[in-house]
């Protein structure tokens, strides 16, 4: 994972037009949080949003790939790449971010029940 300072600043600024966000360094990449929920990450010039069965089709229909941190297909994560052009428009980005935040909220509730 590697994220340039310029890319990090750009992504956080663009996402910040939709909702308050912050980034934290994470294994060379950046974890993205909103209201305390980890819902996205940056890696190698791409943004990945958290998915489950409720929003996965958005990404699959757009032809986006699942986050595979080691590139081996063995350890894919529940994050899919965000179409890069969506970062240019808060109106287009909003439903994708909202859906990923909803996934993060549900995931946290599920962990508390155990």
Jmol script that loads the backbone (N, CA, C; Angstrom):
load data "model"
ATOM      1  N   UNK A   1       0.839  -1.188   0.000  1.00  0.00           N
ATOM      2  CA  UNK A   1       0.000   0.000   0.000  1.00  0.00           C
ATOM      3  C   UNK A   1       0.877   1.242   0.000  1.00  0.00           C
ATOM      4  N   UNK A   2       0.541   2.157  -0.841  1.00  0.00           N
ATOM      5  CA  UNK A   2       1.236   3.438  -0.841  1.00  0.00           C
ATOM      6  C   UNK A   2       0.270   4.502  -1.324  1.00  0.00           C
ATOM      7  N   UNK A   3       0.246   5.617  -0.622  1.00  0.00           N
ATOM      8  CA  UNK A   3      -0.634   6.724  -0.972  1.00  0.00           C
ATOM      9  C   UNK A   3       0.175   8.006  -0.870  1.00  0.00           C
ATOM     10  N   UNK A   4       0.193   8.780  -1.936  1.00  0.00           N
ATOM     11  CA  UNK A   4       0.923  10.042  -1.886  1.00  0.00           C
ATOM     12  C   UNK A   4       0.163  11.053  -1.024  1.00  0.00           C
ATOM     13  N   UNK A   5       0.895  11.996  -0.489  1.00  0.00           N
ATOM     14  CA  UNK A   5       0.281  13.043   0.341  1.00  0.00           C
ATOM     15  C   UNK A   5      -0.717  13.850  -0.483  1.00  0.00           C
ATOM     16  N   UNK A   6      -0.401  14.120  -1.736  1.00  0.00           N
ATOM     17  CA  UNK A   6      -1.307  14.885  -2.594  1.00  0.00           C
ATOM     18  C   UNK A   6      -2.609  14.133  -2.845  1.00  0.00           C
ATOM     19  N   UNK A   7      -2.504  12.832  -3.106  1.00  0.00           N
ATOM     20  CA  UNK A   7      -3.709  12.035  -3.354  1.00  0.00           C
ATOM     21  C   UNK A   7      -4.558  11.961  -2.090  1.00  0.00           C
ATOM     22  N   UNK A   8      -3.913  11.740  -0.957  1.00  0.00           N
ATOM     23  CA  UNK A   8      -4.635  11.689   0.314  1.00  0.00           C
ATOM     24  C   UNK A   8      -5.417  12.984   0.534  1.00  0.00           C
ATOM     25  N   UNK A   9      -4.755  14.111   0.345  1.00  0.00           N
ATOM     26  CA  UNK A   9      -5.398  15.410   0.545  1.00  0.00           C
ATOM     27  C   UNK A   9      -6.576  15.584  -0.419  1.00  0.00           C
ATOM     28  N   UNK A  10      -6.372  15.221  -1.678  1.00  0.00           N
ATOM     29  CA  UNK A  10      -7.413  15.346  -2.690  1.00  0.00           C
ATOM     30  C   UNK A  10      -8.652  14.523  -2.318  1.00  0.00           C
ATOM     31  N   UNK A  11      -8.446  13.249  -1.984  1.00  0.00           N
ATOM     32  CA  UNK A  11      -9.571  12.364  -1.676  1.00  0.00           C
ATOM     33  C   UNK A  11     -10.324  12.861  -0.442  1.00  0.00           C
ATOM     34  N   UNK A  12      -9.601  13.198   0.608  1.00  0.00           N
ATOM     35  CA  UNK A  12     -10.268  13.662   1.824  1.00  0.00           C
ATOM     36  C   UNK A  12     -11.030  14.964   1.577  1.00  0.00           C
ATOM     37  N   UNK A  13     -10.476  15.837   0.759  1.00  0.00           N
ATOM     38  CA  UNK A  13     -11.166  17.084   0.427  1.00  0.00           C
ATOM     39  C   UNK A  13     -12.448  16.808  -0.353  1.00  0.00           C
ATOM     40  N   UNK A  14     -12.369  15.939  -1.345  1.00  0.00           N
ATOM     41  CA  UNK A  14     -13.541  15.632  -2.163  1.00  0.00           C
ATOM     42  C   UNK A  14     -14.613  14.919  -1.333  1.00  0.00           C
ATOM     43  N   UNK A  15     -14.216  13.949  -0.542  1.00  0.00           N
ATOM     44  CA  UNK A  15     -15.191  13.242   0.298  1.00  0.00           C
ATOM     45  C   UNK A  15     -15.757  14.173   1.365  1.00  0.00           C
ATOM     46  N   UNK A  16     -14.941  15.094   1.825  1.00  0.00           N
ATOM     47  CA  UNK A  16     -15.385  16.059   2.824  1.00  0.00           C
ATOM     48  C   UNK A  16     -16.472  16.986   2.320  1.00  0.00           C
ATOM     49  N   UNK A  17     -16.656  17.051   1.026  1.00  0.00           N
ATOM     50  CA  UNK A  17     -17.752  17.830   0.449  1.00  0.00           C
ATOM     51  C   UNK A  17     -19.082  17.113   0.643  1.00  0.00           C
ATOM     52  N   UNK A  18     -19.028  15.812   0.957  1.00  0.00           N
ATOM     53  CA  UNK A  18     -20.234  15.008   1.170  1.00  0.00           C
ATOM     54  C   UNK A  18     -20.516  14.834   2.663  1.00  0.00           C
ATOM     55  N   UNK A  19     -19.479  14.526   3.431  1.00  0.00           N
ATOM     56  CA  UNK A  19     -19.621  14.304   4.874  1.00  0.00           C
ATOM     57  C   UNK A  19     -18.276  14.578   5.532  1.00  0.00           C
ATOM     58  N   UNK A  20     -18.276  14.913   6.813  1.00  0.00           N
ATOM     59  CA  UNK A  20     -16.993  15.103   7.502  1.00  0.00           C
ATOM     60  C   UNK A  20     -16.212  13.791   7.506  1.00  0.00           C
ATOM     61  N   UNK A  21     -14.952  13.832   7.076  1.00  0.00           N
ATOM     62  CA  UNK A  21     -14.123  12.635   7.031  1.00  0.00           C
ATOM     63  C   UNK A  21     -12.744  12.938   7.608  1.00  0.00           C
ATOM     64  N   UNK A  22     -12.078  11.884   8.002  1.00  0.00           N
ATOM     65  CA  UNK A  22     -10.687  11.986   8.437  1.00  0.00           C
ATOM     66  C   UNK A  22      -9.957  10.752   7.945  1.00  0.00           C
ATOM     67  N   UNK A  23      -8.639  10.875   7.841  1.00  0.00           N
ATOM     68  CA  UNK A  23      -7.828   9.758   7.391  1.00  0.00           C
ATOM     69  C   UNK A  23      -6.780   9.406   8.416  1.00  0.00           C
ATOM     70  N   UNK A  24      -6.495   8.115   8.514  1.00  0.00           N
ATOM     71  CA  UNK A  24      -5.452   7.618   9.415  1.00  0.00           C
ATOM     72  C   UNK A  24      -4.536   6.677   8.640  1.00  0.00           C
ATOM     73  N   UNK A  25      -3.240   6.872   8.836  1.00  0.00           N
ATOM     74  CA  UNK A  25      -2.269   5.997   8.184  1.00  0.00           C
ATOM     75  C   UNK A  25      -2.528   4.548   8.582  1.00  0.00           C
ATOM     76  N   UNK A  26      -2.386   3.653   7.589  1.00  0.00           N
ATOM     77  CA  UNK A  26      -2.701   2.252   7.822  1.00  0.00           C
ATOM     78  C   UNK A  26      -1.864   1.402   6.866  1.00  0.00           C
ATOM     79  N   UNK A  27      -0.782   0.821   7.330  1.00  0.00           N
ATOM     80  CA  UNK A  27       0.045  -0.073   6.518  1.00  0.00           C
ATOM     81  C   UNK A  27       0.449   0.544   5.187  1.00  0.00           C
ATOM     82  N   UNK A  28       0.783   1.804   5.171  1.00  0.00           N
ATOM     83  CA  UNK A  28       1.176   2.483   3.952  1.00  0.00           C
ATOM     84  C   UNK A  28       0.014   3.098   3.205  1.00  0.00           C
ATOM     85  N   UNK A  29      -1.188   2.678   3.526  1.00  0.00           N
ATOM     86  CA  UNK A  29      -2.393   3.241   2.933  1.00  0.00           C
ATOM     87  C   UNK A  29      -3.033   4.198   3.916  1.00  0.00           C
ATOM     88  N   UNK A  30      -4.298   4.483   3.686  1.00  0.00           N
ATOM     89  CA  UNK A  30      -5.030   5.399   4.551  1.00  0.00           C
ATOM     90  C   UNK A  30      -6.413   4.830   4.815  1.00  0.00           C
ATOM     91  N   UNK A  31      -6.785   4.723   6.088  1.00  0.00           N
ATOM     92  CA  UNK A  31      -8.146   4.375   6.464  1.00  0.00           C
ATOM     93  C   UNK A  31      -8.960   5.652   6.512  1.00  0.00           C
ATOM     94  N   UNK A  32     -10.186   5.605   6.015  1.00  0.00           N
ATOM     95  CA  UNK A  32     -11.044   6.791   5.979  1.00  0.00           C
ATOM     96  C   UNK A  32     -12.227   6.566   6.923  1.00  0.00           C
ATOM     97  N   UNK A  33     -12.442   7.569   7.782  1.00  0.00           N
ATOM     98  CA  UNK A  33     -13.479   7.499   8.808  1.00  0.00           C
ATOM     99  C   UNK A  33     -14.439   8.665   8.666  1.00  0.00           C
ATOM    100  N   UNK A  34     -15.682   8.425   9.058  1.00  0.00           N
ATOM    101  CA  UNK A  34     -16.669   9.490   9.192  1.00  0.00           C
ATOM    102  C   UNK A  34     -17.496   9.170  10.426  1.00  0.00           C
ATOM    103  N   UNK A  35     -17.597  10.138  11.314  1.00  0.00           N
ATOM    104  CA  UNK A  35     -18.352   9.972  12.551  1.00  0.00           C
ATOM    105  C   UNK A  35     -17.895   8.731  13.326  1.00  0.00           C
ATOM    106  N   UNK A  36     -16.600   8.442  13.254  1.00  0.00           N
ATOM    107  CA  UNK A  36     -16.046   7.306  13.984  1.00  0.00           C
ATOM    108  C   UNK A  36     -16.181   5.963  13.293  1.00  0.00           C
ATOM    109  N   UNK A  37     -16.760   5.942  12.111  1.00  0.00           N
ATOM    110  CA  UNK A  37     -16.951   4.684  11.385  1.00  0.00           C
ATOM    111  C   UNK A  37     -15.919   4.557  10.268  1.00  0.00           C
ATOM    112  N   UNK A  38     -15.225   3.426  10.241  1.00  0.00           N
ATOM    113  CA  UNK A  38     -14.258   3.105   9.195  1.00  0.00           C
ATOM    114  C   UNK A  38     -15.044   2.563   8.012  1.00  0.00           C
ATOM    115  N   UNK A  39     -15.114   3.359   6.939  1.00  0.00           N
ATOM    116  CA  UNK A  39     -15.969   2.971   5.819  1.00  0.00           C
ATOM    117  C   UNK A  39     -15.247   2.928   4.474  1.00  0.00           C
ATOM    118  N   UNK A  40     -13.989   3.352   4.450  1.00  0.00           N
ATOM    119  CA  UNK A  40     -13.270   3.390   3.176  1.00  0.00           C
ATOM    120  C   UNK A  40     -11.769   3.346   3.424  1.00  0.00           C
ATOM    121  N   UNK A  41     -11.032   3.088   2.355  1.00  0.00           N
ATOM    122  CA  UNK A  41      -9.576   3.124   2.448  1.00  0.00           C
ATOM    123  C   UNK A  41      -8.994   3.558   1.118  1.00  0.00           C
ATOM    124  N   UNK A  42      -7.787   4.072   1.195  1.00  0.00           N
ATOM    125  CA  UNK A  42      -7.034   4.465   0.003  1.00  0.00           C
ATOM    126  C   UNK A  42      -5.824   3.548  -0.104  1.00  0.00           C
ATOM    127  N   UNK A  43      -5.520   3.170  -1.334  1.00  0.00           N
ATOM    128  CA  UNK A  43      -4.346   2.354  -1.585  1.00  0.00           C
ATOM    129  C   UNK A  43      -3.914   2.540  -3.031  1.00  0.00           C
ATOM    130  N   UNK A  44      -2.649   2.837  -3.237  1.00  0.00           N
ATOM    131  CA  UNK A  44      -2.078   2.918  -4.590  1.00  0.00           C
ATOM    132  C   UNK A  44      -2.929   3.712  -5.574  1.00  0.00           C
ATOM    133  N   UNK A  45      -3.358   4.889  -5.195  1.00  0.00           N
ATOM    134  CA  UNK A  45      -4.092   5.743  -6.113  1.00  0.00           C
ATOM    135  C   UNK A  45      -5.530   5.341  -6.360  1.00  0.00           C
ATOM    136  N   UNK A  46      -6.103   4.579  -5.464  1.00  0.00           N
ATOM    137  CA  UNK A  46      -7.511   4.176  -5.594  1.00  0.00           C
ATOM    138  C   UNK A  46      -8.195   4.296  -4.240  1.00  0.00           C
ATOM    139  N   UNK A  47      -9.510   4.483  -4.286  1.00  0.00           N
ATOM    140  CA  UNK A  47     -10.337   4.525  -3.085  1.00  0.00           C
ATOM    141  C   UNK A  47     -11.234   3.302  -3.107  1.00  0.00           C
ATOM    142  N   UNK A  48     -11.365   2.660  -1.973  1.00  0.00           N
ATOM    143  CA  UNK A  48     -12.215   1.484  -1.833  1.00  0.00           C
ATOM    144  C   UNK A  48     -13.228   1.752  -0.737  1.00  0.00           C
ATOM    145  N   UNK A  49     -14.501   1.414  -0.992  1.00  0.00           N
ATOM    146  CA  UNK A  49     -15.558   1.600  -0.010  1.00  0.00           C
ATOM    147  C   UNK A  49     -16.031   0.261   0.533  1.00  0.00           C
ATOM    148  N   UNK A  50     -16.477   0.278   1.769  1.00  0.00           N
ATOM    149  CA  UNK A  50     -16.959  -0.922   2.458  1.00  0.00           C
ATOM    150  C   UNK A  50     -18.248  -1.418   1.792  1.00  0.00           C
ATOM    151  N   UNK A  51     -18.360  -2.721   1.617  1.00  0.00           N
ATOM    152  CA  UNK A  51     -19.532  -3.311   0.971  1.00  0.00           C
ATOM    153  C   UNK A  51     -20.085  -4.489   1.756  1.00  0.00           C
ATOM    154  N   UNK A  52     -21.351  -4.754   1.505  1.00  0.00           N
ATOM    155  CA  UNK A  52     -22.001  -5.994   1.915  1.00  0.00           C
ATOM    156  C   UNK A  52     -23.046  -6.276   0.847  1.00  0.00           C
ATOM    157  N   UNK A  53     -23.983  -7.153   1.130  1.00  0.00           N
ATOM    158  CA  UNK A  53     -24.970  -7.525   0.118  1.00  0.00           C
ATOM    159  C   UNK A  53     -25.873  -6.368  -0.296  1.00  0.00           C
ATOM    160  N   UNK A  54     -25.973  -5.324   0.524  1.00  0.00           N
ATOM    161  CA  UNK A  54     -26.877  -4.222   0.211  1.00  0.00           C
ATOM    162  C   UNK A  54     -26.329  -3.262  -0.843  1.00  0.00           C
ATOM    163  N   UNK A  55     -25.011  -3.167  -0.976  1.00  0.00           N
ATOM    164  CA  UNK A  55     -24.455  -2.203  -1.935  1.00  0.00           C
ATOM    165  C   UNK A  55     -23.441  -2.800  -2.918  1.00  0.00           C
ATOM    166  N   UNK A  56     -23.152  -4.083  -2.799  1.00  0.00           N
ATOM    167  CA  UNK A  56     -22.156  -4.709  -3.675  1.00  0.00           C
ATOM    168  C   UNK A  56     -22.506  -4.563  -5.155  1.00  0.00           C
ATOM    169  N   UNK A  57     -23.776  -4.664  -5.482  1.00  0.00           N
ATOM    170  CA  UNK A  57     -24.193  -4.601  -6.892  1.00  0.00           C
ATOM    171  C   UNK A  57     -23.810  -3.273  -7.542  1.00  0.00           C
ATOM    172  N   UNK A  58     -23.813  -2.183  -6.780  1.00  0.00           N
ATOM    173  CA  UNK A  58     -23.404  -0.882  -7.331  1.00  0.00           C
ATOM    174  C   UNK A  58     -22.012  -0.981  -7.942  1.00  0.00           C
ATOM    175  N   UNK A  59     -21.122  -1.636  -7.231  1.00  0.00           N
ATOM    176  CA  UNK A  59     -19.731  -1.746  -7.646  1.00  0.00           C
ATOM    177  C   UNK A  59     -19.565  -2.768  -8.769  1.00  0.00           C
ATOM    178  N   UNK A  60     -20.215  -3.892  -8.616  1.00  0.00           N
ATOM    179  CA  UNK A  60     -20.129  -4.938  -9.633  1.00  0.00           C
ATOM    180  C   UNK A  60     -20.694  -4.422 -10.956  1.00  0.00           C
ATOM    181  N   UNK A  61     -21.861  -3.757 -10.890  1.00  0.00           N
ATOM    182  CA  UNK A  61     -22.476  -3.213 -12.112  1.00  0.00           C
ATOM    183  C   UNK A  61     -21.597  -2.166 -12.783  1.00  0.00           C
ATOM    184  N   UNK A  62     -20.789  -1.466 -11.989  1.00  0.00           N
ATOM    185  CA  UNK A  62     -19.880  -0.453 -12.534  1.00  0.00           C
ATOM    186  C   UNK A  62     -18.555  -1.069 -12.994  1.00  0.00           C
ATOM    187  N   UNK A  63     -18.408  -2.396 -12.830  1.00  0.00           N
ATOM    188  CA  UNK A  63     -17.201  -3.083 -13.267  1.00  0.00           C
ATOM    189  C   UNK A  63     -16.006  -2.892 -12.351  1.00  0.00           C
ATOM    190  N   UNK A  64     -16.264  -2.550 -11.090  1.00  0.00           N
ATOM    191  CA  UNK A  64     -15.181  -2.277 -10.158  1.00  0.00           C
ATOM    192  C   UNK A  64     -14.711  -3.567  -9.475  1.00  0.00           C
ATOM    193  N   UNK A  65     -13.464  -3.561  -9.030  1.00  0.00           N
ATOM    194  CA  UNK A  65     -12.878  -4.759  -8.446  1.00  0.00           C
ATOM    195  C   UNK A  65     -12.818  -4.679  -6.923  1.00  0.00           C
ATOM    196  N   UNK A  66     -12.744  -5.849  -6.335  1.00  0.00           N
ATOM    197  CA  UNK A  66     -12.654  -5.991  -4.888  1.00  0.00           C
ATOM    198  C   UNK A  66     -11.220  -5.711  -4.444  1.00  0.00           C
ATOM    199  N   UNK A  67     -11.082  -5.161  -3.254  1.00  0.00           N
ATOM    200  CA  UNK A  67      -9.753  -4.864  -2.715  1.00  0.00           C
ATOM    201  C   UNK A  67      -9.017  -6.160  -2.392  1.00  0.00           C
ATOM    202  N   UNK A  68      -7.855  -6.310  -2.985  1.00  0.00           N
ATOM    203  CA  UNK A  68      -7.016  -7.489  -2.822  1.00  0.00           C
ATOM    204  C   UNK A  68      -5.628  -7.005  -2.402  1.00  0.00           C
ATOM    205  N   UNK A  69      -5.403  -6.829  -1.090  1.00  0.00           N
ATOM    206  CA  UNK A  69      -4.181  -6.167  -0.627  1.00  0.00           C
ATOM    207  C   UNK A  69      -2.879  -6.843  -1.039  1.00  0.00           C
ATOM    208  N   UNK A  70      -2.908  -8.137  -1.271  1.00  0.00           N
ATOM    209  CA  UNK A  70      -1.679  -8.837  -1.623  1.00  0.00           C
ATOM    210  C   UNK A  70      -1.648  -9.264  -3.089  1.00  0.00           C
ATOM    211  N   UNK A  71      -2.728  -8.979  -3.813  1.00  0.00           N
ATOM    212  CA  UNK A  71      -2.778  -9.288  -5.233  1.00  0.00           C
ATOM    213  C   UNK A  71      -2.755 -10.766  -5.561  1.00  0.00           C
ATOM    214  N   UNK A  72      -3.130 -11.589  -4.588  1.00  0.00           N
ATOM    215  CA  UNK A  72      -3.083 -13.029  -4.820  1.00  0.00           C
ATOM    216  C   UNK A  72      -4.463 -13.673  -4.947  1.00  0.00           C
ATOM    217  N   UNK A  73      -5.519 -12.860  -4.786  1.00  0.00           N
ATOM    218  CA  UNK A  73      -6.871 -13.389  -4.876  1.00  0.00           C
ATOM    219  C   UNK A  73      -7.287 -14.236  -3.686  1.00  0.00           C
ATOM    220  N   UNK A  74      -6.408 -14.382  -2.735  1.00  0.00           N
ATOM    221  CA  UNK A  74      -6.678 -15.244  -1.586  1.00  0.00           C
ATOM    222  C   UNK A  74      -7.191 -14.477  -0.363  1.00  0.00           C
ATOM    223  N   UNK A  75      -6.862 -13.193  -0.283  1.00  0.00           N
ATOM    224  CA  UNK A  75      -7.211 -12.425   0.907  1.00  0.00           C
ATOM    225  C   UNK A  75      -7.967 -11.159   0.545  1.00  0.00           C
ATOM    226  N   UNK A  76      -8.965 -11.296  -0.338  1.00  0.00           N
ATOM    227  CA  UNK A  76      -9.750 -10.124  -0.715  1.00  0.00           C
ATOM    228  C   UNK A  76     -10.551  -9.658   0.492  1.00  0.00           C
ATOM    229  N   UNK A  77     -10.829  -8.365   0.510  1.00  0.00           N
ATOM    230  CA  UNK A  77     -11.532  -7.775   1.641  1.00  0.00           C
ATOM    231  C   UNK A  77     -12.895  -7.260   1.190  1.00  0.00           C
ATOM    232  N   UNK A  78     -13.746  -6.921   2.138  1.00  0.00           N
ATOM    233  CA  UNK A  78     -15.100  -6.451   1.841  1.00  0.00           C
ATOM    234  C   UNK A  78     -15.115  -4.968   1.493  1.00  0.00           C
ATOM    235  N   UNK A  79     -14.253  -4.608   0.562  1.00  0.00           N
ATOM    236  CA  UNK A  79     -14.154  -3.251   0.034  1.00  0.00           C
ATOM    237  C   UNK A  79     -14.025  -3.358  -1.476  1.00  0.00           C
ATOM    238  N   UNK A  80     -14.722  -2.464  -2.180  1.00  0.00           N
ATOM    239  CA  UNK A  80     -14.632  -2.422  -3.636  1.00  0.00           C
ATOM    240  C   UNK A  80     -14.166  -1.038  -4.069  1.00  0.00           C
ATOM    241  N   UNK A  81     -13.474  -1.009  -5.209  1.00  0.00           N
ATOM    242  CA  UNK A  81     -12.949   0.252  -5.718  1.00  0.00           C
ATOM    243  C   UNK A  81     -14.079   1.187  -6.139  1.00  0.00           C
ATOM    244  N   UNK A  82     -13.939   2.434  -5.760  1.00  0.00           N
ATOM    245  CA  UNK A  82     -14.877   3.483  -6.139  1.00  0.00           C
ATOM    246  C   UNK A  82     -14.517   3.970  -7.538  1.00  0.00           C
ATOM    247  N   UNK A  83     -15.495   4.104  -8.449  1.00  0.00           N
ATOM    248  CA  UNK A  83     -15.171   4.715  -9.740  1.00  0.00           C
ATOM    249  C   UNK A  83     -14.572   6.096  -9.514  1.00  0.00           C
ATOM    250  N   UNK A  84     -13.372   6.322 -10.011  1.00  0.00           N
ATOM    251  CA  UNK A  84     -12.604   7.534  -9.716  1.00  0.00           C
ATOM    252  C   UNK A  84     -13.324   8.820 -10.099  1.00  0.00           C
ATOM    253  N   UNK A  85     -14.096   8.794 -11.184  1.00  0.00           N
ATOM    254  CA  UNK A  85     -14.763  10.019 -11.617  1.00  0.00           C
ATOM    255  C   UNK A  85     -15.819  10.506 -10.637  1.00  0.00           C
ATOM    256  N   UNK A  86     -16.292   9.644  -9.751  1.00  0.00           N
ATOM    257  CA  UNK A  86     -17.301  10.049  -8.772  1.00  0.00           C
ATOM    258  C   UNK A  86     -16.744  11.050  -7.765  1.00  0.00           C
ATOM    259  N   UNK A  87     -15.440  11.042  -7.566  1.00  0.00           N
ATOM    260  CA  UNK A  87     -14.836  11.982  -6.623  1.00  0.00           C
ATOM    261  C   UNK A  87     -15.008  13.433  -7.077  1.00  0.00           C
ATOM    262  N   UNK A  88     -15.273  13.647  -8.346  1.00  0.00           N
ATOM    263  CA  UNK A  88     -15.417  14.999  -8.885  1.00  0.00           C
ATOM    264  C   UNK A  88     -16.771  15.625  -8.585  1.00  0.00           C
ATOM    265  N   UNK A  89     -17.752  14.818  -8.206  1.00  0.00           N
ATOM    266  CA  UNK A  89     -19.107  15.327  -8.016  1.00  0.00           C
ATOM    267  C   UNK A  89     -19.698  14.873  -6.685  1.00  0.00           C
ATOM    268  N   UNK A  90     -19.914  15.792  -5.761  1.00  0.00           N
ATOM    269  CA  UNK A  90     -20.526  15.405  -4.489  1.00  0.00           C
ATOM    270  C   UNK A  90     -21.885  14.731  -4.680  1.00  0.00           C
ATOM    271  N   UNK A  91     -22.662  15.190  -5.655  1.00  0.00           N
ATOM    272  CA  UNK A  91     -23.983  14.601  -5.875  1.00  0.00           C
ATOM    273  C   UNK A  91     -23.897  13.146  -6.326  1.00  0.00           C
ATOM    274  N   UNK A  92     -22.908  12.831  -7.145  1.00  0.00           N
ATOM    275  CA  UNK A  92     -22.731  11.452  -7.598  1.00  0.00           C
ATOM    276  C   UNK A  92     -22.064  10.591  -6.528  1.00  0.00           C
ATOM    277  N   UNK A  93     -21.182  11.185  -5.760  1.00  0.00           N
ATOM    278  CA  UNK A  93     -20.450  10.463  -4.723  1.00  0.00           C
ATOM    279  C   UNK A  93     -21.321  10.128  -3.515  1.00  0.00           C
ATOM    280  N   UNK A  94     -22.263  11.011  -3.192  1.00  0.00           N
ATOM    281  CA  UNK A  94     -23.066  10.868  -1.973  1.00  0.00           C
ATOM    282  C   UNK A  94     -23.718   9.491  -1.795  1.00  0.00           C
ATOM    283  N   UNK A  95     -24.447   8.951  -2.786  1.00  0.00           N
ATOM    284  CA  UNK A  95     -25.093   7.649  -2.540  1.00  0.00           C
ATOM    285  C   UNK A  95     -24.100   6.517  -2.277  1.00  0.00           C
ATOM    286  N   UNK A  96     -22.938   6.593  -2.884  1.00  0.00           N
ATOM    287  CA  UNK A  96     -21.914   5.564  -2.681  1.00  0.00           C
ATOM    288  C   UNK A  96     -21.351   5.653  -1.264  1.00  0.00           C
ATOM    289  N   UNK A  97     -21.057   6.874  -0.831  1.00  0.00           N
ATOM    290  CA  UNK A  97     -20.547   7.066   0.531  1.00  0.00           C
ATOM    291  C   UNK A  97     -21.613   6.720   1.560  1.00  0.00           C
ATOM    292  N   UNK A  98     -22.845   7.163   1.339  1.00  0.00           N
ATOM    293  CA  UNK A  98     -23.926   6.864   2.278  1.00  0.00           C
ATOM    294  C   UNK A  98     -24.108   5.357   2.442  1.00  0.00           C
ATOM    295  N   UNK A  99     -24.071   4.635   1.337  1.00  0.00           N
ATOM    296  CA  UNK A  99     -24.248   3.178   1.391  1.00  0.00           C
ATOM    297  C   UNK A  99     -23.100   2.523   2.156  1.00  0.00           C
ATOM    298  N   UNK A 100     -21.871   2.970   1.911  1.00  0.00           N
ATOM    299  CA  UNK A 100     -20.711   2.399   2.614  1.00  0.00           C
ATOM    300  C   UNK A 100     -20.767   2.715   4.111  1.00  0.00           C
ATOM    301  N   UNK A 101     -21.201   3.912   4.461  1.00  0.00           N
ATOM    302  CA  UNK A 101     -21.348   4.274   5.876  1.00  0.00           C
ATOM    303  C   UNK A 101     -22.429   3.434   6.535  1.00  0.00           C
ATOM    304  N   UNK A 102     -23.510   3.168   5.828  1.00  0.00           N
ATOM    305  CA  UNK A 102     -24.559   2.294   6.365  1.00  0.00           C
ATOM    306  C   UNK A 102     -24.007   0.895   6.632  1.00  0.00           C
ATOM    307  N   UNK A 103     -23.183   0.392   5.727  1.00  0.00           N
ATOM    308  CA  UNK A 103     -22.552  -0.922   5.924  1.00  0.00           C
ATOM    309  C   UNK A 103     -21.679  -0.898   7.175  1.00  0.00           C
ATOM    310  N   UNK A 104     -20.887   0.151   7.333  1.00  0.00           N
ATOM    311  CA  UNK A 104     -20.002   0.267   8.506  1.00  0.00           C
ATOM    312  C   UNK A 104     -20.809   0.328   9.799  1.00  0.00           C
ATOM    313  N   UNK A 105     -21.918   1.050   9.787  1.00  0.00           N
ATOM    314  CA  UNK A 105     -22.768   1.138  10.984  1.00  0.00           C
ATOM    315  C   UNK A 105     -23.352  -0.228  11.336  1.00  0.00           C
ATOM    316  N   UNK A 106     -23.860  -0.935  10.323  1.00  0.00           N
ATOM    317  CA  UNK A 106     -24.428  -2.268  10.572  1.00  0.00           C
ATOM    318  C   UNK A 106     -23.357  -3.225  11.080  1.00  0.00           C
ATOM    319  N   UNK A 107     -22.172  -3.137  10.519  1.00  0.00           N
ATOM    320  CA  UNK A 107     -21.078  -4.031  10.933  1.00  0.00           C
ATOM    321  C   UNK A 107     -20.741  -3.808  12.409  1.00  0.00           C
ATOM    322  N   UNK A 108     -20.712  -2.556  12.829  1.00  0.00           N
ATOM    323  CA  UNK A 108     -20.391  -2.261  14.226  1.00  0.00           C
ATOM    324  C   UNK A 108     -21.491  -2.769  15.145  1.00  0.00           C
ATOM    325  N   UNK A 109     -22.748  -2.588  14.766  1.00  0.00           N
ATOM    326  CA  UNK A 109     -23.873  -3.082  15.581  1.00  0.00           C
ATOM    327  C   UNK A 109     -23.794  -4.591  15.718  1.00  0.00           C
ATOM    328  N   UNK A 110     -23.443  -5.275  14.632  1.00  0.00           N
ATOM    329  CA  UNK A 110     -23.324  -6.731  14.655  1.00  0.00           C
ATOM    330  C   UNK A 110     -22.244  -7.196  15.599  1.00  0.00           C
ATOM    331  N   UNK A 111     -21.147  -6.457  15.705  1.00  0.00           N
ATOM    332  CA  UNK A 111     -20.054  -6.823  16.596  1.00  0.00           C
ATOM    333  C   UNK A 111     -20.440  -6.625  18.050  1.00  0.00           C
ATOM    334  N   UNK A 112     -21.256  -5.626  18.357  1.00  0.00           N
ATOM    335  CA  UNK A 112     -21.657  -5.343  19.734  1.00  0.00           C
ATOM    336  C   UNK A 112     -22.606  -6.396  20.287  1.00  0.00           C
ATOM    337  N   UNK A 113     -23.351  -7.083  19.429  1.00  0.00           N
ATOM    338  CA  UNK A 113     -24.327  -8.073  19.855  1.00  0.00           C
ATOM    339  C   UNK A 113     -23.677  -9.353  20.370  1.00  0.00           C
ATOM    340  N   UNK A 114     -22.430  -9.562  20.018  1.00  0.00           N
ATOM    341  CA  UNK A 114     -21.759 -10.826  20.386  1.00  0.00           C
ATOM    342  C   UNK A 114     -21.385 -10.852  21.834  1.00  0.00           C
TER     343      UNK A 114
END
end "model"
wireframe off; spacefill off
backbone 0.3
color backbone group
